[in-house]
Amino acid sequence: MKLEEIQDLIKFVSKSGVTCVEIEQKDFKIVIKTQEKEHKYKKMSMQMPQQVAVPTLQPVHIPVAPAIPAAPAGPVAKSEDSKYITVNSPMIGTFYRSPGPDKPIFVGVGDEVKLGKVICVIEAMKLFNEIESEVSGKVVKILVDDASPVEYDQPLFLVDPS
C-alpha cells in the first residue's frame, strides 16, 4: 500500500465517523482508530437495566375545595339589553373611538348609525382598520374604553335598531 492510499484512508475514516478500521494483507496490517465522538449515526450500545429499588408511595388524602362555577366568558346580557344588537370586534387589536388623538370621535352614546358608517378604528400590526356598522340604529352603550385591547368577537357597542 502506498503512502497516498494510507493518507486517503485516514481522511475517509475521520470523515465517515467510523471509530476503528483494520486492514490486513499478506505483508502488513494497518489499524486506524479515531477518538469516539458523538455522531448522529453512532450505534447505541444496549445495556440491561439494573434492578432499582422503587420506594412505595402511600396514598395521601388531600381535601379539595368545592367547585366554583366558572364565570361566563363574555358580558352577561341583561334582560333590558336583550332588545339591543351587539356590534362585535371583527379582529384582535387596539380599539380607538376616533381616527386620531386630536380628531372627533366616530360615534357616541345616543348617535344614530347607518349600515356601513365607520364607528371605530382597530389597530392591528400597525394598520388602522376602520370598522363599519353592521346595523342601523341608535348607539345605546359603548362597551370598550378608548385605546384598550380587544379580542376577536368581543362586544364593542350596543345598538337599538328601533
N, C-alpha and C positions, 0 to 999 in steps of 0.2 A: 504494500500500500504506500502511495506517495504522500509526501507531507501536505500537499494541497488537498488531497482527498480527506486526510485526517482533520485538517482545519475546517473543511466544509462540513464534515460530520459533526464536529464540535459546535459549529454555528447552528446546524439543524437541530441538534439536541437542545441547545439553550433556547431556541425559538419555539420549539414544539411543546415545551412544558414537561417532557419526559425527564424523570429523575435519574435513570440509570440505563446505559446501553452497553452491552458486551458483544464484541465481535471476536471470533476465534477462527483462525485459519491454520494451515499446516505449520508455518514457521513463526507465527506471532499471535498475540492475544492483546486486544485493546478493551479497556473498561473505562467508560466515561460516566462520571457521576456529577450531578449538579446538586446544589443546595435545594432542599424541598421548599417550595413557595406555595402560597395559596393560589391555586389555579382553578378557573371555573370548570375545567373538565377533570379535575383530580378525583380519583376514585375515593370513596369514603370507606374507611375500614369499619367492618361490623364488629361490634363488641356485644357480648352478652350482658344484659343488665344485671347489676348486682342486687342482691336482696337488701332492701332497705326497710327498716322498721318504721311503720307509719303509726303515729300515735292515734289512738281512737278519740273521737270527739264526743263529748256528752251534749245532748240537746239542751238548749237553754231557752226558756220561755221569756219572750220579751213582750210586754203588753203593748198593744197597738191602739192608738187613739181612734175614736170612731171617725168614719169617713165624713168629710165635709163636702157637700155638693159643690161642684165647680161653678164658678161664675160664668155667665154666658159670654161668648167671645165678643160680641158687639153690644152696642147700647140696646137696652130693652125698650121696645116700642110701648109707649104708654097708650092707654085707651083713647085719650084725646089726640094723640099724634097718629093714630091709625088711619085717619082720613087723609093724611098728607102723603105726598110722594117723596121718597128719599132719592136724592141725587148722589150717587156713589163715585168714588175716585176710580178712573179707568187705569191707573198706574201707580207705581211706587215713586215717591219723590217728596219735594217740599212744596207745601201749599202756600200760595200768595193770593191775597184778595185784590191786589192792584198790579198793573203792569210795571210799576217802578216805585221806589220809595217816595218820590215827590209827585206821583200821579194819583188821580182819584180812584177809589175802589170801583170794581166792576159792578157789584150789586150789594145792597144792604138789606136788612130786615125791613119788610114792607114794600120793597121794589117789585115791580112787575117784570117778569121774564118771559120771553117768547122762545119758541123752539129754535135752536141754532144760535142764540145770543151767547157771547162769551161771558161766563160767570166767575172764572178764576183762572189762575195760571199754576201749573205744577212743573217745577224744575226737576228734571231727571237727567243726570250725566251732563250737566252744563247746558242743557237745552231747555228752553222755556216753552212748554206746551200749553196752548190756550184750550181750556175746557169749555165746551159749549153745552148749553142747557138741552136736556133731552125731553123736557116738558115745558108747557106754557102754564103760567100761573103766578102766584104771589109768594115771594120768599118769606117764610114764617120764622125760620131759625137757621143760624149758621152754626154748624156743629164742630168746626175746627178753628183753632186760633191761627192768626196770620203768622207766616214763616215757621210753621211747625211741620214735622214729617208726617206723611200719610202713607198708608198701606194700600195695596190693591183692594178694591171693592169696599173701602172704608166710607161710611156715610159722611157727606160733606154738608149738604143743605137739606132742609125740609121745605117742600113747595106745596102750597094749597092750590090744587088745579081748578077750583071753582071760581 
